[in-house]
């Protein structure tokens, strides 16, 4: 009984700790002062996606110039404190190339399946032709042989195909979106990596978007629970005389690849963010089944003689029927707009989708760049479900990301964010020199962890502030989720306790070796806490048993 009381006290103590943090403040236990910076290579590295597993471990995906010349895909996994998970792949960071001799083997988007597989979509470029690829990695960070050819699906050489985004459904079917020969491309693969002949034309939809006079490009995709697919992107429309300009669109497809004529205007809507160029680059589904679309759009020049660009970022809500919801936001037009850097030459870009919390809150990120003095700044925003600013998030609802001191004007871009257990993870890249100092030609990846006031449902349906993760490099737990065996790496003898959500200890064991194997075949499937403690250290993490 004493051990049970101690365990429950520890768990409740962590909950109380989480409740004391102000929304938008950094978690100082993560990385250094709330940010973890790392370099996948000795050259330039660029992030595209950040994902968080159910166990709280963090995955980043991007491209890396490992040899100083050609780019490949990099994948990293991090422990809950931001440190590299050295049990994943090749010591925490792995590098892959679809075509080793080709200049660019990029990653554009990534997603996790329900069974823990990581899918990465991207494209290659050899100065003549584009080809594209999907890479599937297993839970340990290695190429998964059950998908395609040893984890890879590659398009034939010589095509003009680009995969921009990817999603996977509950059955393991994979949908990619992009463009082929400058026309919208939607393609579906089966769980084993074969083209799905029941979708579109032998697995592919490749056509002009309704209303486009020239080209159309898909930039993000989301598979809905009923199997339908929503896609956002940009198309070329006529503007005034013979001038063509890119305009943002959204369309919805049925599960068989046919256009869903019940959505919008025969399956497609034009977002109409403004009179100039506009780009819809991200889409997410909110808690009511409506669609949140993010991107950026061009603004008219303040000085008519200026040739410098001027862009604002935006987020809007589209109803399930395909109408921009005018009740979203505060201006009555259905849009929330951000222009942190104002004036001619100031670009405010939002290149990825937002994330939606279980309680309906919305989080997004954008970066601002001033062409006049080359200064940049990264921003995070927090909205209520109705699009109103969440003002308790640093008092304004939008904040400059504290990755670097504000007096430093250095190129920093936020590219992705994820929400897990009420904690917000924002990731991007920052330019540094060879010594890691700011303002260089090299680039580092960063992850910043922020507190929110998001309420998370526990197993009994009660709203609680999520358990604050506490980590110490003295302990490692893997794999997580686990099915039959669990491994605990400990530098000292320690006590391991597995605790169910009622606080009952279901298994206890003492570690005696550097790596201790724990048999969990006698533990029912579900969510637990695992606590490891010795005389000086203690961690509590969520454990998923499958």
Secondary structure as a PSIPRED ss2 file (coil, helix, strand):
# PSIPRED VFORMAT (PSIPRED V4.0)

   1 X C   1.000  0.000  0.000
   2 X H   0.000  1.000  0.000
   3 X H   0.000  1.000  0.000
   4 X H   0.000  1.000  0.000
   5 X H   0.000  1.000  0.000
   6 X H   0.000  1.000  0.000
   7 X H   0.000  1.000  0.000
   8 X H   0.000  1.000  0.000
   9 X H   0.000  1.000  0.000
  10 X H   0.000  1.000  0.000
  11 X H   0.000  1.000  0.000
  12 X H   0.000  1.000  0.000
  13 X H   0.000  1.000  0.000
  14 X H   0.000  1.000  0.000
  15 X H   0.000  1.000  0.000
  16 X H   0.000  1.000  0.000
  17 X H   0.000  1.000  0.000
  18 X H   0.000  1.000  0.000
  19 X H   0.000  1.000  0.000
  20 X C   1.000  0.000  0.000
  21 X C   1.000  0.000  0.000
  22 X C   1.000  0.000  0.000
  23 X C   1.000  0.000  0.000
  24 X C   1.000  0.000  0.000
  25 X C   1.000  0.000  0.000
  26 X E   0.000  0.000  1.000
  27 X C   1.000  0.000  0.000
  28 X C   1.000  0.000  0.000
  29 X C   1.000  0.000  0.000
  30 X C   1.000  0.000  0.000
  31 X C   1.000  0.000  0.000
  32 X E   0.000  0.000  1.000
  33 X C   1.000  0.000  0.000
  34 X C   1.000  0.000  0.000
  35 X E   0.000  0.000  1.000
  36 X E   0.000  0.000  1.000
  37 X E   0.000  0.000  1.000
  38 X E   0.000  0.000  1.000
  39 X C   1.000  0.000  0.000
  40 X C   1.000  0.000  0.000
  41 X C   1.000  0.000  0.000
  42 X C   1.000  0.000  0.000
  43 X C   1.000  0.000  0.000
  44 X C   1.000  0.000  0.000
  45 X E   0.000  0.000  1.000
  46 X E   0.000  0.000  1.000
  47 X E   0.000  0.000  1.000
  48 X E   0.000  0.000  1.000
  49 X E   0.000  0.000  1.000
  50 X E   0.000  0.000  1.000
  51 X E   0.000  0.000  1.000
  52 X E   0.000  0.000  1.000
  53 X C   1.000  0.000  0.000
  54 X C   1.000  0.000  0.000
  55 X C   1.000  0.000  0.000
  56 X C   1.000  0.000  0.000
  57 X C   1.000  0.000  0.000
  58 X E   0.000  0.000  1.000
  59 X E   0.000  0.000  1.000
  60 X E   0.000  0.000  1.000
  61 X E   0.000  0.000  1.000
  62 X E   0.000  0.000  1.000
  63 X E   0.000  0.000  1.000
  64 X E   0.000  0.000  1.000
  65 X C   1.000  0.000  0.000
  66 X C   1.000  0.000  0.000
  67 X C   1.000  0.000  0.000
  68 X C   1.000  0.000  0.000
  69 X C   1.000  0.000  0.000
  70 X C   1.000  0.000  0.000
  71 X E   0.000  0.000  1.000
  72 X E   0.000  0.000  1.000
  73 X E   0.000  0.000  1.000
  74 X E   0.000  0.000  1.000
  75 X E   0.000  0.000  1.000
  76 X E   0.000  0.000  1.000
  77 X E   0.000  0.000  1.000
  78 X E   0.000  0.000  1.000
  79 X C   1.000  0.000  0.000
  80 X C   1.000  0.000  0.000
  81 X C   1.000  0.000  0.000
  82 X C   1.000  0.000  0.000
  83 X C   1.000  0.000  0.000
  84 X E   0.000  0.000  1.000
  85 X C   1.000  0.000  0.000
  86 X C   1.000  0.000  0.000
  87 X C   1.000  0.000  0.000
  88 X C   1.000  0.000  0.000
  89 X C   1.000  0.000  0.000
  90 X C   1.000  0.000  0.000
  91 X C   1.000  0.000  0.000
  92 X C   1.000  0.000  0.000
  93 X E   0.000  0.000  1.000
  94 X E   0.000  0.000  1.000
  95 X E   0.000  0.000  1.000
  96 X E   0.000  0.000  1.000
  97 X C   1.000  0.000  0.000
  98 X C   1.000  0.000  0.000
  99 X C   1.000  0.000  0.000
 100 X C   1.000  0.000  0.000
 101 X C   1.000  0.000  0.000
 102 X C   1.000  0.000  0.000
 103 X C   1.000  0.000  0.000
 104 X E   0.000  0.000  1.000
 105 X E   0.000  0.000  1.000
 106 X E   0.000  0.000  1.000
 107 X E   0.000  0.000  1.000
 108 X E   0.000  0.000  1.000
 109 X E   0.000  0.000  1.000
 110 X E   0.000  0.000  1.000
 111 X E   0.000  0.000  1.000
 112 X E   0.000  0.000  1.000
 113 X C   1.000  0.000  0.000
 114 X C   1.000  0.000  0.000
 115 X C   1.000  0.000  0.000
 116 X C   1.000  0.000  0.000
 117 X C   1.000  0.000  0.000
 118 X E   0.000  0.000  1.000
 119 X E   0.000  0.000  1.000
 120 X E   0.000  0.000  1.000
 121 X E   0.000  0.000  1.000
 122 X E   0.000  0.000  1.000
 123 X E   0.000  0.000  1.000
 124 X E   0.000  0.000  1.000
 125 X E   0.000  0.000  1.000
 126 X C   1.000  0.000  0.000
 127 X C   1.000  0.000  0.000
 128 X C   1.000  0.000  0.000
 129 X C   1.000  0.000  0.000
 130 X E   0.000  0.000  1.000
 131 X E   0.000  0.000  1.000
 132 X E   0.000  0.000  1.000
 133 X E   0.000  0.000  1.000
 134 X E   0.000  0.000  1.000
 135 X E   0.000  0.000  1.000
 136 X E   0.000  0.000  1.000
 137 X E   0.000  0.000  1.000
 138 X C   1.000  0.000  0.000
 139 X C   1.000  0.000  0.000
 140 X C   1.000  0.000  0.000
 141 X C   1.000  0.000  0.000
 142 X C   1.000  0.000  0.000
 143 X E   0.000  0.000  1.000
 144 X C   1.000  0.000  0.000
 145 X C   1.000  0.000  0.000
 146 X C   1.000  0.000  0.000
 147 X C   1.000  0.000  0.000
 148 X C   1.000  0.000  0.000
 149 X E   0.000  0.000  1.000
 150 X C   1.000  0.000  0.000
 151 X C   1.000  0.000  0.000
 152 X E   0.000  0.000  1.000
 153 X E   0.000  0.000  1.000
 154 X E   0.000  0.000  1.000
 155 X C   1.000  0.000  0.000
 156 X C   1.000  0.000  0.000
 157 X C   1.000  0.000  0.000
 158 X C   1.000  0.000  0.000
 159 X C   1.000  0.000  0.000
 160 X E   0.000  0.000  1.000
 161 X E   0.000  0.000  1.000
 162 X E   0.000  0.000  1.000
 163 X E   0.000  0.000  1.000
 164 X E   0.000  0.000  1.000
 165 X E   0.000  0.000  1.000
 166 X E   0.000  0.000  1.000
 167 X E   0.000  0.000  1.000
 168 X E   0.000  0.000  1.000
 169 X C   1.000  0.000  0.000
 170 X C   1.000  0.000  0.000
 171 X C   1.000  0.000  0.000
 172 X C   1.000  0.000  0.000
 173 X C   1.000  0.000  0.000
 174 X E   0.000  0.000  1.000
 175 X E   0.000  0.000  1.000
 176 X E   0.000  0.000  1.000
 177 X E   0.000  0.000  1.000
 178 X E   0.000  0.000  1.000
 179 X E   0.000  0.000  1.000
 180 X E   0.000  0.000  1.000
 181 X C   1.000  0.000  0.000
 182 X C   1.000  0.000  0.000
 183 X E   0.000  0.000  1.000
 184 X E   0.000  0.000  1.000
 185 X E   0.000  0.000  1.000
 186 X E   0.000  0.000  1.000
 187 X E   0.000  0.000  1.000
 188 X E   0.000  0.000  1.000
 189 X E   0.000  0.000  1.000
 190 X C   1.000  0.000  0.000
 191 X C   1.000  0.000  0.000
 192 X C   1.000  0.000  0.000
 193 X C   1.000  0.000  0.000
 194 X C   1.000  0.000  0.000
 195 X E   0.000  0.000  1.000
 196 X C   1.000  0.000  0.000
 197 X C   1.000  0.000  0.000
 198 X C   1.000  0.000  0.000
 199 X C   1.000  0.000  0.000
 200 X C   1.000  0.000  0.000
 201 X E   0.000  0.000  1.000
 202 X C   1.000  0.000  0.000
 203 X C   1.000  0.000  0.000
 204 X E   0.000  0.000  1.000
 205 X E   0.000  0.000  1.000
 206 X E   0.000  0.000  1.000
 207 X E   0.000  0.000  1.000
 208 X C   1.000  0.000  0.000
 209 X C   1.000  0.000  0.000
 210 X C   1.000  0.000  0.000
 211 X C   1.000  0.000  0.000
 212 X C   1.000  0.000  0.000
 213 X C   1.000  0.000  0.000
 214 X C   1.000  0.000  0.000
 215 X C   1.000  0.000  0.000
 216 X E   0.000  0.000  1.000
 217 X E   0.000  0.000  1.000
 218 X E   0.000  0.000  1.000
 219 X E   0.000  0.000  1.000
 220 X E   0.000  0.000  1.000
 221 X E   0.000  0.000  1.000
 222 X E   0.000  0.000  1.000
 223 X E   0.000  0.000  1.000
 224 X C   1.000  0.000  0.000
 225 X C   1.000  0.000  0.000
 226 X C   1.000  0.000  0.000
 227 X C   1.000  0.000  0.000
 228 X C   1.000  0.000  0.000
 229 X E   0.000  0.000  1.000
 230 X E   0.000  0.000  1.000
 231 X E   0.000  0.000  1.000
 232 X E   0.000  0.000  1.000
 233 X E   0.000  0.000  1.000
 234 X E   0.000  0.000  1.000
 235 X E   0.000  0.000  1.000
 236 X E   0.000  0.000  1.000
 237 X E   0.000  0.000  1.000
 238 X E   0.000  0.000  1.000
 239 X E   0.000  0.000  1.000
 240 X C   1.000  0.000  0.000
 241 X C   1.000  0.000  0.000
 242 X C   1.000  0.000  0.000
 243 X E   0.000  0.000  1.000
 244 X E   0.000  0.000  1.000
 245 X E   0.000  0.000  1.000
 246 X E   0.000  0.000  1.000
 247 X E   0.000  0.000  1.000
 248 X E   0.000  0.000  1.000
 249 X E   0.000  0.000  1.000
 250 X E   0.000  0.000  1.000
 251 X E   0.000  0.000  1.000
 252 X E   0.000  0.000  1.000
 253 X E   0.000  0.000  1.000
 254 X C   1.000  0.000  0.000
 255 X C   1.000  0.000  0.000
 256 X C   1.000  0.000  0.000
 257 X C   1.000  0.000  0.000
 258 X C   1.000  0.000  0.000
 259 X E   0.000  0.000  1.000
 260 X C   1.000  0.000  0.000
 261 X C   1.000  0.000  0.000
 262 X C   1.000  0.000  0.000
 263 X C   1.000  0.000  0.000
 264 X C   1.000  0.000  0.000
 265 X E   0.000  0.000  1.000
 266 X C   1.000  0.000  0.000
 267 X C   1.000  0.000  0.000
 268 X E   0.000  0.000  1.000
 269 X E   0.000  0.000  1.000
 270 X E   0.000  0.000  1.000
 271 X C   1.000  0.000  0.000
 272 X C   1.000  0.000  0.000
 273 X C   1.000  0.000  0.000
 274 X C   1.000  0.000  0.000
 275 X C   1.000  0.000  0.000
 276 X C   1.000  0.000  0.000
 277 X C   1.000  0.000  0.000
 278 X E   0.000  0.000  1.000
 279 X E   0.000  0.000  1.000
 280 X E   0.000  0.000  1.000
 281 X E   0.000  0.000  1.000
 282 X E   0.000  0.000  1.000
 283 X E   0.000  0.000  1.000
 284 X E   0.000  0.000  1.000
 285 X E   0.000  0.000  1.000
 286 X C   1.000  0.000  0.000
 287 X C   1.000  0.000  0.000
 288 X C   1.000  0.000  0.000
 289 X C   1.000  0.000  0.000
 290 X C   1.000  0.000  0.000
 291 X E   0.000  0.000  1.000
 292 X E   0.000  0.000  1.000
 293 X E   0.000  0.000  1.000
 294 X E   0.000  0.000  1.000
 295 X E   0.000  0.000  1.000
 296 X E   0.000  0.000  1.000
 297 X E   0.000  0.000  1.000
 298 X E   0.000  0.000  1.000
 299 X C   1.000  0.000  0.000
 300 X C   1.000  0.000  0.000
 301 X C   1.000  0.000  0.000
 302 X C   1.000  0.000  0.000
 303 X C   1.000  0.000  0.000
 304 X C   1.000  0.000  0.000
 305 X C   1.000  0.000  0.000
 306 X C   1.000  0.000  0.000
 307 X C   1.000  0.000  0.000
 308 X C   1.000  0.000  0.000
 309 X C   1.000  0.000  0.000
 310 X C   1.000  0.000  0.000
 311 X E   0.000  0.000  1.000
 312 X E   0.000  0.000  1.000
 313 X E   0.000  0.000  1.000
 314 X E   0.000  0.000  1.000
 315 X E   0.000  0.000  1.000
 316 X E   0.000  0.000  1.000
 317 X E   0.000  0.000  1.000
 318 X E   0.000  0.000  1.000
 319 X C   1.000  0.000  0.000
 320 X C   1.000  0.000  0.000
 321 X C   1.000  0.000  0.000
 322 X C   1.000  0.000  0.000
 323 X C   1.000  0.000  0.000
 324 X E   0.000  0.000  1.000
 325 X C   1.000  0.000  0.000
 326 X C   1.000  0.000  0.000
 327 X C   1.000  0.000  0.000
 328 X C   1.000  0.000  0.000
 329 X C   1.000  0.000  0.000
 330 X C   1.000  0.000  0.000
 331 X C   1.000  0.000  0.000
 332 X C   1.000  0.000  0.000
 333 X C   1.000  0.000  0.000
 334 X C   1.000  0.000  0.000
 335 X E   0.000  0.000  1.000
 336 X E   0.000  0.000  1.000
 337 X E   0.000  0.000  1.000
 338 X E   0.000  0.000  1.000
 339 X C   1.000  0.000  0.000
 340 X C   1.000  0.000  0.000
 341 X C   1.000  0.000  0.000
 342 X C   1.000  0.000  0.000
 343 X C   1.000  0.000  0.000
 344 X C   1.000  0.000  0.000
 345 X C   1.000  0.000  0.000
 346 X E   0.000  0.000  1.000
 347 X E   0.000  0.000  1.000
 348 X E   0.000  0.000  1.000
 349 X E   0.000  0.000  1.000
 350 X C   1.000  0.000  0.000
 351 X C   1.000  0.000  0.000
 352 X C   1.000  0.000  0.000
 353 X C   1.000  0.000  0.000
 354 X C   1.000  0.000  0.000
 355 X E   0.000  0.000  1.000
 356 X E   0.000  0.000  1.000
 357 X C   1.000  0.000  0.000
 358 X C   1.000  0.000  0.000
 359 X C   1.000  0.000  0.000
 360 X C   1.000  0.000  0.000
 361 X C   1.000  0.000  0.000
 362 X E   0.000  0.000  1.000
 363 X E   0.000  0.000  1.000
 364 X E   0.000  0.000  1.000
 365 X E   0.000  0.000  1.000
 366 X E   0.000  0.000  1.000
 367 X E   0.000  0.000  1.000
 368 X E   0.000  0.000  1.000
 369 X E   0.000  0.000  1.000
 370 X E   0.000  0.000  1.000
 371 X C   1.000  0.000  0.000
 372 X C   1.000  0.000  0.000
 373 X C   1.000  0.000  0.000
 374 X C   1.000  0.000  0.000
 375 X C   1.000  0.000  0.000
 376 X E   0.000  0.000  1.000
 377 X E   0.000  0.000  1.000
 378 X E   0.000  0.000  1.000
 379 X E   0.000  0.000  1.000
 380 X E   0.000  0.000  1.000
 381 X E   0.000  0.000  1.000
 382 X E   0.000  0.000  1.000
 383 X E   0.000  0.000  1.000
 384 X C   1.000  0.000  0.000
 385 X C   1.000  0.000  0.000
 386 X C   1.000  0.000  0.000
 387 X C   1.000  0.000  0.000
 388 X C   1.000  0.000  0.000
 389 X E   0.000  0.000  1.000
 390 X C   1.000  0.000  0.000
 391 X C   1.000  0.000  0.000
 392 X C   1.000  0.000  0.000
 393 X C   1.000  0.000  0.000
 394 X C   1.000  0.000  0.000
 395 X C   1.000  0.000  0.000
 396 X C   1.000  0.000  0.000
 397 X C   1.000  0.000  0.000
 398 X E   0.000  0.000  1.000
 399 X E   0.000  0.000  1.000
 400 X E   0.000  0.000  1.000
 401 X C   1.000  0.000  0.000
 402 X C   1.000  0.000  0.000
 403 X C   1.000  0.000  0.000
 404 X C   1.000  0.000  0.000
 405 X C   1.000  0.000  0.000
 406 X C   1.000  0.000  0.000
 407 X C   1.000  0.000  0.000
 408 X C   1.000  0.000  0.000
 409 X C   1.000  0.000  0.000
 410 X C   1.000  0.000  0.000
 411 X C   1.000  0.000  0.000
 412 X E   0.000  0.000  1.000
 413 X E   0.000  0.000  1.000
 414 X E   0.000  0.000  1.000
 415 X E   0.000  0.000  1.000
 416 X E   0.000  0.000  1.000
 417 X E   0.000  0.000  1.000
 418 X E   0.000  0.000  1.000
 419 X E   0.000  0.000  1.000
 420 X E   0.000  0.000  1.000
 421 X C   1.000  0.000  0.000
 422 X C   1.000  0.000  0.000
 423 X E   0.000  0.000  1.000
 424 X E   0.000  0.000  1.000
 425 X E   0.000  0.000  1.000
 426 X E   0.000  0.000  1.000
 427 X E   0.000  0.000  1.000
 428 X E   0.000  0.000  1.000
 429 X E   0.000  0.000  1.000
 430 X E   0.000  0.000  1.000
 431 X E   0.000  0.000  1.000
 432 X E   0.000  0.000  1.000
 433 X C   1.000  0.000  0.000
 434 X C   1.000  0.000  0.000
 435 X C   1.000  0.000  0.000
 436 X C   1.000  0.000  0.000
 437 X C   1.000  0.000  0.000
 438 X E   0.000  0.000  1.000
 439 X C   1.000  0.000  0.000
 440 X C   1.000  0.000  0.000
 441 X C   1.000  0.000  0.000
 442 X E   0.000  0.000  1.000
 443 X E   0.000  0.000  1.000
 444 X E   0.000  0.000  1.000
 445 X E   0.000  0.000  1.000
 446 X E   0.000  0.000  1.000
 447 X E   0.000  0.000  1.000
 448 X E   0.000  0.000  1.000
 449 X E   0.000  0.000  1.000
 450 X E   0.000  0.000  1.000
 451 X E   0.000  0.000  1.000
 452 X C   1.000  0.000  0.000
 453 X C   1.000  0.000  0.000
 454 X C   1.000  0.000  0.000
 455 X E   0.000  0.000  1.000
 456 X E   0.000  0.000  1.000
 457 X E   0.000  0.000  1.000
 458 X C   1.000  0.000  0.000
 459 X C   1.000  0.000  0.000
 460 X C   1.000  0.000  0.000
 461 X C   1.000  0.000  0.000
 462 X C   1.000  0.000  0.000
 463 X E   0.000  0.000  1.000
 464 X E   0.000  0.000  1.000
 465 X E   0.000  0.000  1.000
 466 X C   1.000  0.000  0.000
 467 X C   1.000  0.000  0.000
 468 X C   1.000  0.000  0.000
 469 X C   1.000  0.000  0.000
 470 X E   0.000  0.000  1.000
 471 X C   1.000  0.000  0.000
 472 X C   1.000  0.000  0.000
 473 X C   1.000  0.000  0.000
 474 X C   1.000  0.000  0.000
 475 X E   0.000  0.000  1.000
 476 X E   0.000  0.000  1.000
 477 X E   0.000  0.000  1.000
 478 X E   0.000  0.000  1.000
 479 X C   1.000  0.000  0.000
 480 X C   1.000  0.000  0.000
 481 X C   1.000  0.000  0.000
 482 X E   0.000  0.000  1.000
 483 X C   1.000  0.000  0.000
 484 X C   1.000  0.000  0.000
 485 X E   0.000  0.000  1.000
 486 X E   0.000  0.000  1.000
 487 X E   0.000  0.000  1.000
 488 X E   0.000  0.000  1.000
 489 X E   0.000  0.000  1.000
 490 X E   0.000  0.000  1.000
 491 X C   1.000  0.000  0.000
 492 X C   1.000  0.000  0.000
 493 X C   1.000  0.000  0.000
 494 X C   1.000  0.000  0.000
 495 X E   0.000  0.000  1.000
 496 X E   0.000  0.000  1.000
 497 X E   0.000  0.000  1.000
 498 X E   0.000  0.000  1.000
 499 X E   0.000  0.000  1.000
 500 X C   1.000  0.000  0.000
 501 X C   1.000  0.000  0.000
 502 X C   1.000  0.000  0.000
 503 X C   1.000  0.000  0.000
 504 X C   1.000  0.000  0.000
 505 X E   0.000  0.000  1.000
 506 X E   0.000  0.000  1.000
 507 X E   0.000  0.000  1.000
 508 X E   0.000  0.000  1.000
 509 X E   0.000  0.000  1.000
 510 X E   0.000  0.000  1.000
 511 X C   1.000  0.000  0.000
 512 X C   1.000  0.000  0.000
 513 X C   1.000  0.000  0.000
 514 X C   1.000  0.000  0.000
 515 X E   0.000  0.000  1.000
 516 X E   0.000  0.000  1.000
 517 X E   0.000  0.000  1.000
 518 X E   0.000  0.000  1.000
 519 X E   0.000  0.000  1.000
 520 X C   1.000  0.000  0.000
 521 X C   1.000  0.000  0.000
 522 X C   1.000  0.000  0.000
 523 X C   1.000  0.000  0.000
 524 X C   1.000  0.000  0.000
 525 X C   1.000  0.000  0.000
 526 X E   0.000  0.000  1.000
 527 X E   0.000  0.000  1.000
 528 X E   0.000  0.000  1.000
 529 X E   0.000  0.000  1.000
 530 X E   0.000  0.000  1.000
 531 X E   0.000  0.000  1.000
 532 X E   0.000  0.000  1.000
 533 X E   0.000  0.000  1.000
 534 X C   1.000  0.000  0.000
 535 X C   1.000  0.000  0.000
 536 X C   1.000  0.000  0.000
 537 X C   1.000  0.000  0.000
 538 X E   0.000  0.000  1.000
 539 X E   0.000  0.000  1.000
 540 X E   0.000  0.000  1.000
 541 X E   0.000  0.000  1.000
 542 X E   0.000  0.000  1.000
 543 X E   0.000  0.000  1.000
 544 X E   0.000  0.000  1.000
 545 X E   0.000  0.000  1.000
 546 X C   1.000  0.000  0.000
